[in-house]
């Protein structure tokens, strides 16, 4: 077992405040960085049930052929007075990741939550022109394994295709 695989477990063991926590979305911002490539039709939060907020988005891909070169960058920021980079700023090849998601433990924490809420839950190439995320919430396993202490956070996800950044999604939330 690699150190990255047991890192969240070690953090939880060392800091009991991480054991029984939750993560609640407070805001989401979606921004197209290339309007000729992707258009953000909708991007909002909606109550799913009491004290549970789900993220919804609809992206329209304007690029013609199927997309087979996708990069993801995840950066986690923690708020003190301003949002400061906290622990993670990692980029990966999304097509490779979708073939072997368990090889990236930090991204795999979010995998089940995202894949159950989207239509982009298969390997490359992506011929879809409409990408949906419907009522995405973090499942309890993902929140429990998330190695973050209590506080306000911003998860910034940048999506690139063909070596250029095309979309940025900032998700704000509370870890409590």
C-alpha positions in Angstrom: 0.0 0.0 0.0 1.4 3.4 -1.0 1.8 6.3 1.3 -0.7 8.3 -0.8 -3.3 5.6 -0.2 -3.1 5.7 3.5 -2.5 9.5 3.9 -6.2 10.3 4.5 -6.4 7.5 7.1 -3.4 8.8 8.9 -4.7 12.3 9.0 -8.0 11.1 10.4 -6.3 9.1 13.0 -4.1 12.0 14.1 -6.9 14.5 14.2 -10.2 13.1 15.5 -12.0 16.3 14.4 -11.9 14.9 10.8 -13.8 11.7 11.6 -17.4 12.7 11.5 -17.6 15.8 9.3 -19.7 17.0 6.4 -19.1 19.2 3.4 -21.9 21.6 2.3 -21.8 23.6 -0.9 -22.3 27.3 -0.4 -21.6 28.7 -3.9 -20.5 27.6 -7.4 -19.1 29.6 -10.2 -18.6 28.2 -13.7 -16.6 30.2 -16.2 -15.8 29.4 -19.8 -12.2 30.4 -20.7 -12.8 29.7 -24.4 -16.2 30.7 -25.6 -15.6 29.1 -29.0 -15.0 25.7 -27.3 -17.5 25.5 -24.4 -20.5 27.4 -23.3 -21.9 27.3 -19.8 -25.7 27.1 -20.1 -26.4 26.8 -16.4 -24.4 26.4 -13.2 -26.2 26.6 -9.9 -26.8 25.0 -6.5 -30.2 23.6 -5.4 -31.5 22.1 -2.2 -31.8 18.3 -2.7 -33.2 17.7 0.8 -32.9 19.3 4.2 -29.3 20.5 4.8 -28.1 18.9 1.5 -27.2 21.1 -1.4 -26.6 19.6 -4.9 -24.6 21.1 -7.7 -26.1 21.3 -11.2 -24.6 22.4 -14.4 -25.1 22.1 -18.2 -22.2 22.6 -20.5 -22.4 22.8 -24.3 -19.3 21.7 -26.2 -19.0 23.6 -29.5 -16.0 21.6 -30.7 -16.8 19.3 -33.7 -14.9 16.0 -33.4 -14.9 13.8 -30.2 -12.5 15.1 -27.6 -9.7 12.6 -26.6 -7.2 14.9 -24.9 -8.5 16.2 -21.6 -6.6 17.6 -18.6 -8.0 18.3 -15.1 -6.5 20.5 -12.5 -7.7 20.4 -8.9 -6.6 23.1 -6.4 -7.9 23.3 -2.9 -7.9 26.7 -1.1 -8.7 27.4 2.5 -10.1 30.7 3.7 -8.4 32.6 6.5 -8.8 36.2 5.5 -8.5 35.4 1.8 -8.5 32.0 0.0 -4.9 30.6 0.2 -3.7 27.4 -1.6 -4.0 24.6 0.9 -2.2 21.3 0.3 -3.3 20.4 -3.3 -2.6 21.7 -6.8 -2.5 18.7 -9.1 -3.0 18.2 -12.8 -3.8 14.9 -14.5 -4.6 13.4 -17.8 -8.4 12.8 -17.5 -8.5 10.1 -20.2 -5.9 8.0 -18.5 -7.6 8.6 -15.1 -10.9 7.3 -16.4 -9.2 4.0 -17.4 -7.5 3.6 -13.9 -9.2 6.0 -11.4 -8.0 4.2 -8.3 -4.4 5.1 -9.2 -5.1 8.7 -8.1 -6.4 8.5 -4.5 -7.1 12.2 -4.1 -9.2 12.5 -7.2 -10.8 9.0 -6.5 -12.3 10.5 -3.3 -14.6 12.6 -5.5 -15.0 9.9 -8.3 -18.1 8.1 -7.1 -19.9 11.4 -6.3 -19.2 12.9 -9.7 -19.7 9.8 -11.8 -23.1 9.1 -10.4 -24.3 12.6 -11.2 -23.0 13.2 -14.7 -23.4 11.8 -18.3 -19.6 12.1 -18.8 -18.9 8.9 -16.9 -17.0 6.9 -19.4 -13.6 6.7 -21.0 -12.3 8.9 -23.8 -13.2 9.9 -26.5 -16.1 12.2 -25.5 -18.5 12.7 -28.5 -21.2 14.3 -26.3 -22.0 17.9 -27.1 -24.0 18.4 -23.8 -22.4 17.6 -20.5 -24.7 17.5 -17.5 -24.2 17.4 -13.8 -27.4 16.8 -11.9 -27.8 17.1 -8.1 -24.1 16.3 -7.3 -23.4 15.9 -3.6 -20.4 14.5 -1.9 -21.3 11.0 -0.6 -20.5 10.2 3.1 -17.4 8.1 2.2 -15.9 11.0 0.1 -16.4 13.5 2.9 -15.0 11.2 5.6 -11.9 10.5 3.5 -11.4 14.1 2.6 -8.2 15.1 4.6 -9.4 18.6 5.5 -9.9 20.2 8.9 -13.1 22.3 9.6 -13.4 25.6 7.8 -14.3 27.4 4.6 -12.9 26.0 1.3 -12.8 26.6 -2.4 -12.2 23.7 -4.7 -11.0 25.1 -8.1 -11.3 22.7 -11.0 -9.8 23.7 -14.3 -10.6 21.6 -17.4 -8.4 21.7 -20.5 -8.6 20.1 -23.9 -5.8 19.8 -26.4 -3.3 21.6 -24.1 -5.4 24.7 -23.5 -7.5 25.5 -20.4 -11.2 25.8 -21.5 -13.3 25.8 -18.3 -12.9 26.8 -14.7 -15.4 25.7 -12.0 -15.0 27.1 -8.4 -17.0 25.3 -5.8 -17.2 27.0 -2.4 -18.2 25.0 0.7 -18.0 24.5 4.4 -16.4 21.6 6.1 -17.9 21.1 9.5 
